[in-house]
């Protein structure tokens, strides 16, 4: 049993690596009709603001104007819209209450939304590319149609790859796709940083300070992600015949950051959604020039919207993934109770108060990690891949993936022990 379980784990890991390799390969396949030399010139001086952030989430595909230029962001944006509708729309609430069948319907609607958003953003991207002088070899209707078709197909294919990883691989597919894109570009970001130090654009002391801050940020993220608030749960003794059962105690673990990396990704997706192509035609349009300036690193509007988005989605995502009333009802059903707290509604209120305090701390922690390095990026030419959001995604997704692997290994060992105990009898 253990051998087959380990073989299954190995197959899942190899499958995940294969799918991520396919994704990385796609980030190097360019869109048809783009002049590579003109693209290189345009991108060299246009890596700040939201374009730089978008390039991070697309794994560098924007800089190469590849078929995966939109990355997985349309899917994430569609997921945000559907989840928000789940909280306010009776139709979506009823779908959610239908269990597996309703979940499949919601997934289908999210996919349709992804295609719609990718089509709109793909068309905007095509128009933006054509407005850049000499970038498109043969502008016109054919270029627009081929670009939109390619972009939509690439996004849908990425969505499918993510679902395959979730079902047949290890970890959350969508998060791993973003994770792999960031990790693959970090070596280049490091080389760029050292090159800036060599040319004198950044002092050696500043580079040392950046890496110290980087290590401290990683340690802080690991500490906060592992932090738990344990609520003591007691179970009363029950006598059945001549035997006494129960009388045990356990803990209800509540994470400081129950939402994980989702708030940072969602907040970034919302910032990227309305101005997907704004940086491609800033030289032609004064409106887009002003819009892009408001969304550059260190700008008050950018910081305010980003922080507000992170805090909102931290509370929102926690509220839809953890239900204090349901937890209290399950405890009451199995005879569990919190010492000094009455079962039922009082227990739900008590858990909800603790969860609210923890979520507040978690939201402030995520905001701090995501925004602090942005001030450095605003004042120094530091690559986006060394920013707070990138590091947060890499560390949290790595922790979650390792945890899933460890859980599967422990499950296989547990099954082996059960098998041995049966043979021992």
C-alpha positions in Angstrom: 0.0 0.0 0.0 2.8 2.4 1.0 4.7 1.7 -2.3 1.6 2.4 -4.4 0.9 5.6 -2.4 4.4 6.8 -2.8 4.2 5.9 -6.5 1.0 8.0 -6.8 2.7 10.9 -5.1 5.7 10.6 -7.4 3.4 10.6 -10.4 1.5 13.7 -9.2 4.8 15.6 -8.6 6.1 14.6 -12.1 2.7 15.5 -13.7 2.8 18.9 -12.0 6.4 19.6 -13.2 5.4 18.6 -16.8 2.4 20.9 -16.8 4.4 23.8 -15.4 7.1 23.2 -18.1 4.5 23.4 -20.8 3.4 26.7 -19.3 6.9 28.1 -19.2 7.4 27.0 -22.8 4.3 29.0 -23.9 5.7 32.2 -22.3 8.4 32.2 -25.0 6.1 31.7 -28.0 5.5 35.2 -29.5 2.3 36.6 -30.8 2.2 36.7 -34.7 2.9 40.0 -36.4 5.1 41.6 -33.7 8.5 43.2 -34.6 10.8 41.7 -31.9 13.4 44.5 -32.1 10.8 47.3 -31.7 9.2 45.3 -28.8 12.6 45.1 -27.1 13.1 48.8 -27.4 9.6 49.6 -26.1 9.8 47.2 -23.1 13.3 48.4 -22.0 11.9 51.8 -20.9 8.4 50.7 -19.9 8.8 48.2 -17.1 7.4 50.3 -14.2 3.9 50.8 -13.0 1.2 48.2 -13.7 2.9 46.9 -16.8 5.8 45.7 -14.6 3.4 44.1 -12.2 1.4 42.4 -15.0 4.7 41.0 -16.4 5.3 39.4 -13.0 2.0 37.6 -12.9 2.4 36.5 -16.6 5.8 35.0 -15.8 7.6 37.5 -18.2 5.2 36.7 -21.1 4.3 40.4 -21.4 7.9 41.5 -21.9 8.2 38.9 -24.7 4.6 39.6 -25.9 3.9 35.8 -25.9 0.7 33.9 -26.4 0.3 33.8 -22.6 0.6 37.6 -22.3 -2.6 37.9 -20.3 -1.5 35.0 -18.1 -4.2 33.6 -15.8 -5.4 37.0 -14.7 -8.7 36.9 -16.7 -9.6 33.7 -14.9 -8.8 35.2 -11.5 -10.8 38.4 -12.4 -13.8 36.2 -13.4 -13.5 34.2 -10.2 -13.5 37.5 -8.2 -16.7 38.6 -9.9 -18.4 35.3 -9.4 -17.5 35.1 -5.8 -18.7 38.6 -5.2 -22.0 37.7 -6.9 -22.2 34.7 -4.6 -22.4 37.0 -1.6 -25.0 39.4 -3.1 -27.1 37.4 -5.7 -29.8 35.0 -4.7 -29.2 33.0 -7.9 -25.6 32.4 -7.0 -26.4 31.8 -3.4 -28.9 29.0 -4.4 -26.2 27.5 -6.7 -23.8 27.4 -3.9 -26.4 25.7 -1.6 -26.9 22.9 -4.2 -23.6 21.3 -3.3 -21.5 19.6 -6.0 -24.0 20.3 -8.9 -24.1 24.0 -8.0 -20.3 24.1 -7.7 -20.0 22.7 -11.2 -22.5 25.3 -12.6 -20.5 28.1 -10.9 -17.3 26.8 -12.4 -18.9 26.8 -15.8 -20.0 30.4 -15.4 -16.5 31.3 -14.3 -15.1 29.8 -17.4 -17.5 31.7 -19.7 -16.6 34.9 -17.8 -12.9 34.1 -18.4 -13.4 33.9 -22.1 -15.4 37.1 -22.1 -12.8 39.1 -20.1 -9.9 37.6 -22.2 -11.7 38.6 -25.4 -12.2 42.2 -24.2 -8.6 42.5 -22.8 -7.2 40.8 -25.9 -8.9 43.3 -28.2 -7.6 46.1 -26.0 -4.1 44.7 -26.2 -4.3 44.4 -30.0 -5.5 48.1 -30.3 -2.8 49.2 -27.9 -0.1 47.3 -29.8 -1.2 48.8 -33.1 -1.0 52.3 -31.6 2.7 51.8 -30.8 4.7 53.0 -33.8 6.3 50.3 -35.9 5.6 47.6 -33.3 3.1 45.7 -35.5 4.4 44.6 -38.9 1.0 44.6 -40.7 -1.7 46.4 -38.6 -5.3 45.9 -39.5 -8.3 43.7 -39.0 -6.4 40.4 -39.6 -3.9 41.3 -36.8 -6.7 42.2 -34.4 -8.6 38.9 -35.0 -5.4 36.8 -34.9 -4.2 38.5 -31.7 -7.6 38.2 -29.9 -8.0 34.5 -31.0 -4.4 33.6 -29.9 -4.7 35.5 -26.5 -8.1 33.9 -25.7 -6.9 30.5 -26.6 -3.8 30.9 -24.5 -5.7 32.0 -21.5 -8.3 29.2 -21.8 -5.4 26.7 -22.2 -3.7 28.1 -19.1 -7.0 27.8 -17.2 -7.2 24.1 -18.3 -3.6 23.5 -17.2 -4.3 24.9 -13.8 -7.4 22.7 -13.4 -5.3 19.6 -14.4 -2.7 20.4 -11.7 -5.4 20.8 -9.1 -7.1 17.5 -10.0 -4.2 15.3 -11.0 -1.1 17.0 -9.5 0.0 18.6 -6.3 -1.2 21.9 -4.9 -3.5 24.6 -6.3 -3.0 24.8 -10.0 -3.7 28.5 -10.5 -1.4 29.6 -7.7 1.3 27.2 -8.9 1.2 28.7 -12.4 1.8 32.2 -11.0 4.4 30.8 -8.6 6.4 29.1 -11.4 6.3 32.3 -13.5 7.8 34.3 -10.7 10.4 31.7 -9.6 11.6 31.3 -13.2 12.2 35.0 -13.6 13.9 35.6 -10.2 17.4 34.6 -11.4 17.1 37.2 -14.2 16.0 39.8 -11.6 19.0 39.0 -9.4 21.3 39.3 -12.4 19.7 42.7 -13.2 20.1 43.9 -9.6 23.8 42.9 -9.6 24.3 44.6 -13.0 22.8 47.8 -11.6 25.3 47.6 -8.7 28.2 47.1 -11.1 27.2 50.1 -13.2 26.7 52.2 -10.1 22.9 52.7 -10.4 22.6 51.1 -7.0 25.2 51.2 -4.3 26.7 48.0 -2.9 25.4 48.9 0.6 21.9 49.2 -0.9 22.1 45.8 -2.5 23.2 44.3 0.8 20.3 46.0 2.5 17.8 44.7 -0.1 18.9 41.1 0.5 18.8 41.5 4.2 15.2 42.9 3.9 14.4 40.1 1.5 15.5 37.4 4.0 13.8 39.2 6.9 10.5 39.4 4.8 10.7 35.6 4.0 11.2 34.8 7.7 8.3 37.1 8.7 6.0 35.5 6.1 6.9 32.0 7.3 6.3 32.9 10.9 2.9 34.5 10.2 1.7 31.7 7.9 2.6 29.1 10.6 1.0 31.1 13.5 -2.1 29.6 15.0 -4.6 30.6 17.6 -5.8 27.3 19.3 -9.2 27.3 21.0 -9.6 24.6 23.6 -12.5 22.2 23.0 -13.6 19.8 25.7 -15.8 16.7 25.2 -17.9 15.4 28.1 -17.6 11.9 29.5 -20.3 9.5 28.5 -21.1 6.1 30.0 -22.3 3.3 27.8 -22.8 0.1 29.8 -19.8 -0.5 32.0 -17.5 1.7 29.8 -16.9 5.4 29.9 -16.2 7.2 26.6 -15.1 10.8 25.9 -13.7 13.2 28.5 -11.0 14.2 26.0 -10.0 17.6 24.9 -8.7 19.0 21.6 -8.0 22.3 19.9 -9.7 24.2 17.1 -6.8 25.8 15.2 -7.4 29.2 13.6 -4.8 30.7 11.3 -3.9 34.3 11.5 -4.0 34.4 7.8 -6.8 32.0 6.7 -7.1 33.6 3.3 -3.5 32.7 2.3 -2.1 34.5 -0.8 -5.6 35.0 -2.4 -6.1 38.6 -1.2 -2.8 39.8 -2.7 -3.6 38.1 -6.1 -7.2 39.3 -6.2 -6.2 42.9 -5.3 -3.5 42.9 -8.0 -6.0 41.4 -10.5 -8.4 44.3 -9.8 -5.7 46.9 -10.3 -4.6 45.3 -13.6 -8.1 44.7 -15.0 -9.1 48.2 -16.1 -5.7 49.2 -17.5 -4.4 46.0 -19.1 -3.1 47.8 -22.1 -2.7 51.4 -20.8 1.1 51.3 -20.9 1.2 50.2 -24.6 -0.1 53.4 -26.0 0.9 56.1 -23.5 2.9 57.9 -26.1 -0.2 58.4 -28.2 -2.9 59.1 -25.6 -2.7 61.8 -22.9 -5.5 60.1 -20.9 -3.6 56.8 -20.7 -0.4 58.7 -19.8 -2.2 60.3 -16.8 -3.8 57.1 -15.8 -0.5 55.2 -15.9 1.2 57.8 -13.7 -1.5 57.4 -11.0 -0.8 53.7 -10.9 3.0 53.8 -10.6 4.9 52.6 -7.5 4.8 54.9 -4.5 1.8 56.9 -5.8 -0.9 57.5 -3.1 -3.8 56.3 -5.2 -2.0 53.1 -6.1 -1.1 52.4 -2.5 -4.6 53.2 -1.2 -6.4 51.0 -3.8 -3.9 48.1 -3.3 -4.1 48.2 0.5 -7.9 48.5 0.4 -8.2 45.6 -2.0 -6.0 43.4 0.2 -7.9 44.2 3.4 -11.3 43.7 1.7 -10.4 40.4 0.1 -8.8 39.1 3.3 -12.1 39.5 5.2 -14.2 38.5 2.2 -12.3 35.3 1.4 -12.1 34.3 5.1 -15.9 34.8 5.5 -16.7 32.4 2.6 -14.2 29.7 3.6 -14.9 29.6 7.4 -18.4 29.7 8.9 -18.4 30.2 12.7 -22.1 29.1 12.9 -21.4 25.9 11.1 -18.4 25.2 13.3 -20.4 25.8 16.4 -23.2 23.6 15.2 -20.8 20.7 14.5 -19.3 21.1 17.9 -22.7 21.0 19.5 -23.7 17.9 17.5 -20.7 15.9 18.7 -20.9 17.1 22.3 -17.9 19.5 22.1 -17.9 22.8 23.9 -15.5 25.7 24.7 -14.9 26.0 28.5 -17.0 28.9 29.9 -19.0 29.4 26.7 -22.5 28.1 26.1 -22.9 25.8 23.1 -24.8 27.1 20.0 -25.1 30.8 19.3 -22.7 31.9 22.1 -20.0 29.6 20.8 -20.5 30.9 17.2 -20.2 34.5 18.5 -17.1 33.7 20.5 -15.4 32.0 17.5 -16.5 34.9 15.2 -15.0 37.5 17.5 -11.6 35.7 17.7 -11.7 35.1 13.9 -12.3 38.8 13.3 -9.4 39.8 15.4 -7.1 37.3 13.7 -8.3 38.4 10.3 -7.6 42.0 11.1 -4.0 41.1 12.1 -3.7 38.9 8.9 -5.0 41.7 6.7 -2.5 44.2 8.2 0.3 41.7 7.8 -0.5 41.1 4.1 -0.7 44.8 3.5 2.6 45.5 5.2 4.4 42.7 3.3 2.9 43.7 -0.1 3.4 47.5 0.2 6.7 48.0 2.1 9.0 46.9 -0.8 6.9 48.9 -3.2 8.4 52.1 -1.8 11.9 50.8 -2.5 10.8 49.8 -6.1 9.4 53.4 -6.5 12.7 55.0 -5.6 15.2 52.5 -6.9 15.4 50.5 -10.1 14.7 47.2 -8.3 13.0 44.4 -10.4 9.4 43.6 -9.6 10.3 40.0 -8.9 12.0 41.0 -5.7 8.9 42.9 -4.5 6.7 42.0 -1.5 3.8 40.6 -3.5 6.1 38.3 -5.5 7.9 37.0 -2.4 4.6 36.5 -0.6 3.2 34.4 -3.4 6.4 32.3 -3.7 6.7 31.6 0.0 3.0 30.9 0.7 2.5 28.7 -2.3 5.7 26.8 -1.5 4.5 26.2 2.1 1.1 25.0 1.0 2.6 22.7 -1.6 5.0 21.2 0.9 2.2 20.8 3.4 0.1 18.9 0.8 3.1 16.6 0.0 3.7 15.9 3.7 -0.1 15.2 4.2 0.0 12.6 1.4 3.1 11.0 2.8 1.6 10.8 6.3 -1.6 9.4 4.9 0.3 6.6 3.1 2.2 5.8 6.3 -1.0 5.7 8.3 -2.5 3.3 5.8 0.5 1.1 6.0 0.2 1.0 9.8 -3.5 0.0 9.6 -2.6 -2.7 7.1 0.1 -4.1 9.4 -2.2 -4.1 12.4 -4.8 -6.1 10.5 -2.2 -8.7 9.5 -1.1 -8.8 13.1 -4.5 -10.0 14.1 
